[in-house]
Amino acid sequence: MTSKYLIINGDDFGFSASVNQAIIESHEQGILTSTSLMVSGQSCTEAVNLAKNYPDLGVGLHLVLVCGQSVLPPEKIPHLVDRDGNFLDDPVKAGLTYQFNREARKELALEIRAQLEKFQETGLPMSHLDGHLHLHTHPVVLGIIKELAAEFHLKVLRLPSEELNFTLAIDRSHFWTKLVWSQVFEQLRRHGERLFENTGIIIPDKVYGLLATGKISEDYLLQLIPKIQTEIAEIYAHPDYSPPTNPSGSMEFKTLLSDQVRDRIQSCGFELINFHTLKKFIVND
């Protein structure tokens, strides 16, 4: 590879019509190259139909195991969801359940397979895999993903990893939260790298967004992008067209349409691509 590559991903595709609209417009008119589909989202069918009209938009699976609904009916996974099919809303409690509840772990494997199968049924080629609130980085979940990776042709996996000092140089608010998240997810990243070593699965060198959740503003990206020195990086955001209860989604949507951010990406030597293109570059390298 002779260039630096940047993937701009929009999470939560399929969550709602307004998220779908923001992601498509960010791709058509802005810098977004990739998105992650919630196959249990209320607007999943609309998202899939939209994606089929945009072949340059890479679509991966946004695995939902917390703060969302399951694909399987509640009676099949009673240790994971309530009677309405809702996962726990607390990622810490969910993580502890998956770690220490044997029945939950068995059901977890069934649900992950079901979400992979539902994505497969869309007919879209799977660009990559990541997870809602990054619960896919949980060691138990990663172990299940590894077992299913070959069967479902998984080629790219998101494991968050970003320099704490970059974010703090831009915004020092919530310092202790950022410090803890940085340390926790670096440990999870190392575990994931060891687990998937020699599997052929691509893990982007750096993934930015965790330490600026809900704050991917134009100013943030204008300051962050020149600091990125790696060859392969992903920046993810959560754009939303008209979120009355989530103004950060609207801000992130506007950021992805910024001409200044696009110019900064180009001036720093990055080529905007999706994960499908990245896989071709690495194979041909």
C-alpha positions as CSV (number, residue, x, y, z in Angstrom):
1,M,0.0,0.0,0.0
2,T,1.3,3.4,-1.0
3,S,-1.3,5.6,0.6
4,K,-3.1,6.2,3.8
5,Y,-6.7,5.0,4.0
6,L,-9.6,6.4,6.0
7,I,-13.0,4.7,6.5
8,I,-15.8,7.0,7.8
9,N,-18.5,4.8,9.2
10,G,-22.1,5.6,10.3
11,D,-23.4,3.3,13.1
12,D,-27.0,2.3,13.8
13,F,-28.2,2.0,10.2
14,G,-31.7,0.6,10.4
15,F,-32.4,2.1,13.9
16,S,-34.9,4.7,12.5
17,A,-36.0,6.4,9.3
18,S,-34.2,9.6,10.4
19,V,-30.9,7.7,11.0
20,N,-31.2,6.0,7.6
21,Q,-31.8,9.3,5.9
22,A,-28.8,10.9,7.6
23,I,-26.5,8.0,6.7
24,I,-27.6,8.0,3.0
25,E,-27.2,11.8,2.7
26,S,-23.8,11.7,4.5
27,H,-22.8,9.1,1.8
28,E,-24.3,10.9,-1.1
29,Q,-23.2,14.5,-0.2
30,G,-20.5,14.0,2.4
31,I,-17.6,11.9,3.5
32,L,-19.3,8.8,4.8
33,T,-18.1,5.6,3.1
34,S,-19.4,2.9,5.3
35,T,-22.2,2.0,7.7
36,S,-23.2,-0.7,10.2
37,L,-26.6,-2.3,10.0
38,M,-28.8,-3.2,13.0
39,V,-30.7,-6.2,11.7
40,S,-33.1,-6.0,14.6
41,G,-33.7,-2.2,14.1
42,Q,-37.3,-1.0,13.5
43,S,-36.2,0.5,10.1
44,C,-33.9,-2.3,9.0
45,T,-35.9,-3.2,5.9
46,E,-35.9,0.4,4.7
47,A,-32.1,0.6,5.3
48,V,-31.5,-2.6,3.3
49,N,-33.6,-1.3,0.4
50,L,-31.8,2.0,0.5
51,A,-28.3,0.4,0.6
52,K,-29.0,-1.6,-2.5
53,N,-29.2,1.7,-4.5
54,Y,-25.7,2.7,-3.3
55,P,-23.1,0.1,-4.3
56,D,-20.2,2.3,-3.1
57,L,-21.6,2.3,0.5
58,G,-20.0,-0.6,2.4
59,V,-22.5,-2.2,4.8
60,G,-21.4,-4.3,7.8
61,L,-23.2,-5.9,10.8
62,H,-23.8,-3.8,13.9
63,L,-24.2,-6.6,16.4
64,V,-26.8,-5.7,19.0
65,L,-26.4,-7.5,22.4
66,V,-27.4,-4.6,24.7
67,C,-29.8,-1.6,24.5
68,G,-31.8,-3.0,21.7
69,Q,-33.9,-5.9,20.5
70,S,-33.0,-9.5,19.7
71,V,-33.6,-11.3,16.4
72,L,-34.6,-14.5,18.1
73,P,-38.0,-14.7,20.0
74,P,-37.7,-14.2,23.8
75,E,-38.7,-17.8,24.6
76,K,-35.5,-19.0,22.8
77,I,-33.2,-16.8,24.8
78,P,-34.8,-16.1,28.1
79,H,-31.5,-15.4,29.9
80,L,-30.7,-12.6,27.4
81,V,-33.9,-10.6,26.9
82,D,-37.1,-9.7,28.6
83,R,-40.6,-10.9,27.5
84,D,-40.6,-8.2,24.8
85,G,-37.2,-9.2,23.4
86,N,-35.3,-6.4,24.9
87,F,-31.7,-6.8,26.0
88,L,-30.4,-5.2,29.2
89,D,-29.9,-1.4,29.0
90,D,-26.7,-1.6,31.1
91,P,-23.6,-2.8,29.2
92,V,-21.8,-3.6,32.5
93,K,-24.6,-5.8,33.7
94,A,-24.9,-7.4,30.3
95,G,-21.1,-8.1,30.2
96,L,-21.2,-9.7,33.6
97,T,-24.2,-11.8,32.6
98,Y,-22.4,-13.0,29.5
99,Q,-19.2,-13.8,31.5
100,F,-20.7,-15.7,34.4
101,N,-24.1,-17.1,33.3
102,R,-23.6,-20.4,31.5
103,E,-27.1,-20.5,30.0
104,A,-26.7,-16.9,28.8
105,R,-23.5,-17.8,27.0
106,K,-25.3,-20.7,25.2
107,E,-28.1,-18.4,24.1
108,L,-25.6,-15.7,23.1
109,A,-24.1,-18.0,20.5
110,L,-27.6,-18.6,19.1
111,E,-28.5,-14.9,18.9
112,I,-25.2,-14.0,17.3
113,R,-25.7,-16.6,14.7
114,A,-29.2,-15.4,14.1
115,Q,-28.1,-11.9,13.5
116,L,-25.4,-13.0,11.1
117,E,-28.0,-15.1,9.3
118,K,-30.4,-12.2,9.1
119,F,-27.7,-10.0,7.6
120,Q,-26.9,-12.8,5.1
121,E,-30.6,-12.9,4.1
122,T,-30.4,-9.2,3.0
123,G,-28.3,-10.2,0.1
124,L,-25.8,-7.4,0.9
125,P,-22.1,-8.4,1.0
126,M,-20.9,-8.0,4.6
127,S,-18.3,-5.3,4.7
128,H,-17.3,-5.8,8.4
129,L,-18.5,-6.5,11.9
130,D,-18.8,-4.2,14.9
131,G,-21.2,-3.9,17.8
132,H,-23.6,-1.6,19.6
133,L,-21.8,0.0,22.5
134,H,-18.8,-2.2,21.5
135,L,-20.2,-5.1,23.4
136,H,-18.8,-7.3,20.5
137,T,-15.4,-6.7,22.1
138,H,-16.4,-8.7,25.2
139,P,-14.1,-11.8,25.4
140,V,-17.0,-14.3,25.3
141,V,-18.6,-12.5,22.3
142,L,-15.3,-12.4,20.5
143,G,-14.8,-16.1,21.0
144,I,-18.2,-16.8,19.4
145,I,-17.5,-14.5,16.5
146,K,-14.2,-16.3,15.9
147,E,-16.0,-19.6,15.7
148,L,-18.5,-18.2,13.2
149,A,-16.1,-16.0,11.2
150,A,-15.2,-18.5,8.4
151,E,-18.8,-19.7,7.9
152,F,-20.1,-16.1,7.4
153,H,-17.0,-14.9,5.5
154,L,-16.1,-12.3,8.1
155,K,-13.1,-10.3,6.8
156,V,-12.9,-7.1,8.8
157,L,-13.5,-6.6,12.6
158,R,-13.6,-3.3,14.5
159,L,-11.6,-3.2,17.7
160,P,-11.5,0.3,19.2
161,S,-8.1,1.8,19.6
162,E,-7.2,5.5,19.8
163,E,-4.6,7.7,21.4
164,L,-6.0,9.2,24.6
165,N,-3.7,12.2,24.3
166,F,-5.2,13.1,20.9
167,T,-8.6,13.4,22.4
168,L,-7.5,15.2,25.5
169,A,-5.6,17.8,23.4
170,I,-8.8,18.6,21.7
171,D,-11.2,18.3,24.7
172,R,-10.3,17.5,28.3
173,S,-13.9,17.2,29.5
174,H,-14.9,14.0,31.3
175,F,-11.2,13.2,31.8
176,W,-11.6,10.3,34.1
177,T,-14.2,8.6,32.0
178,K,-12.0,8.9,29.0
179,L,-9.0,7.6,30.9
180,V,-10.9,4.5,32.1
181,W,-12.5,3.8,28.7
182,S,-9.1,4.1,27.1
183,Q,-7.5,1.6,29.4
184,V,-10.4,-0.9,29.3
185,F,-10.7,-0.9,25.6
186,E,-7.0,-1.1,25.0
187,Q,-7.0,-4.3,27.0
188,L,-9.9,-5.7,25.1
189,R,-8.1,-4.7,21.8
190,R,-5.0,-6.6,22.8
191,H,-7.1,-9.7,23.6
192,G,-8.9,-9.4,20.3
193,E,-5.7,-9.0,18.4
194,R,-4.2,-12.2,20.0
195,L,-7.5,-14.1,19.4
196,F,-7.7,-13.3,15.7
197,E,-4.0,-13.5,15.0
198,N,-3.3,-15.6,11.8
199,T,-7.0,-15.8,10.9
200,G,-6.7,-13.4,7.9
201,I,-9.3,-11.0,9.5
202,I,-8.3,-7.4,9.1
203,I,-8.4,-5.2,12.2
204,P,-8.0,-1.5,11.3
205,D,-4.9,0.0,12.9
206,K,-6.8,2.8,14.7
207,V,-10.5,3.3,15.3
208,Y,-11.6,6.8,16.5
209,G,-14.9,7.7,18.1
210,L,-15.1,6.0,21.5
211,L,-13.5,8.9,23.4
212,A,-15.6,11.5,21.6
213,T,-18.9,9.7,21.7
214,G,-21.7,12.1,20.7
215,K,-19.1,14.8,20.1
216,I,-17.8,14.1,16.5
217,S,-17.9,17.8,15.6
218,E,-16.3,19.6,12.6
219,D,-13.8,21.2,15.0
220,Y,-12.9,17.8,16.5
221,L,-12.3,16.2,13.1
222,L,-10.3,19.2,11.8
223,Q,-8.0,18.8,14.8
224,L,-7.9,15.0,14.9
225,I,-7.2,14.1,11.3
226,P,-3.8,15.7,11.0
227,K,-2.7,13.8,14.2
228,I,-3.5,10.4,12.7
229,Q,-0.3,8.8,11.5
230,T,-1.4,5.2,10.7
231,E,-2.0,3.7,7.3
232,I,-5.5,2.3,8.0
233,A,-7.9,4.2,10.2
234,E,-11.7,4.3,10.9
235,I,-13.7,7.1,12.3
236,Y,-17.2,6.3,13.3
237,A,-20.1,8.6,14.1
238,H,-23.9,8.4,14.9
239,P,-25.6,10.7,12.4
240,D,-29.3,11.4,12.7
241,Y,-31.3,13.7,10.5
242,S,-33.8,15.1,13.0
243,P,-33.4,13.7,16.5
244,P,-35.6,15.6,18.9
245,T,-34.0,13.8,21.9
246,N,-30.5,13.4,20.6
247,P,-29.1,16.7,19.3
248,S,-25.6,15.2,19.0
249,G,-26.9,13.1,16.1
250,S,-27.8,16.1,14.1
251,M,-24.4,17.7,14.9
252,E,-22.6,14.6,13.7
253,F,-24.7,14.5,10.6
254,K,-23.7,18.1,9.8
255,T,-20.1,17.3,10.5
256,L,-20.1,14.5,7.9
257,L,-21.3,17.0,5.3
258,S,-18.5,19.5,6.0
259,D,-16.4,20.6,3.0
260,Q,-13.7,21.7,5.4
261,V,-13.4,18.2,6.8
262,R,-13.2,16.7,3.3
263,D,-10.5,19.1,2.4
264,R,-8.6,18.3,5.6
265,I,-8.8,14.6,4.8
266,Q,-7.3,15.2,1.3
267,S,-4.6,17.6,2.5
268,C,-3.4,15.1,5.1
269,G,-3.0,12.4,2.4
270,F,-5.9,10.1,3.2
271,E,-7.9,8.3,0.6
272,L,-11.6,7.8,1.6
273,I,-12.6,4.2,1.0
274,N,-14.9,1.5,2.4
275,F,-13.8,-1.8,3.9
276,H,-14.6,-3.7,0.6
277,T,-12.0,-1.5,-1.2
278,L,-9.6,-1.9,1.7
279,K,-9.7,-5.7,1.4
280,K,-8.9,-5.5,-2.3
281,F,-5.9,-3.2,-1.6
282,I,-4.5,-5.6,1.0
283,V,-5.0,-8.6,-1.2
284,N,-3.2,-6.9,-4.0
285,D,-0.4,-5.4,-1.9
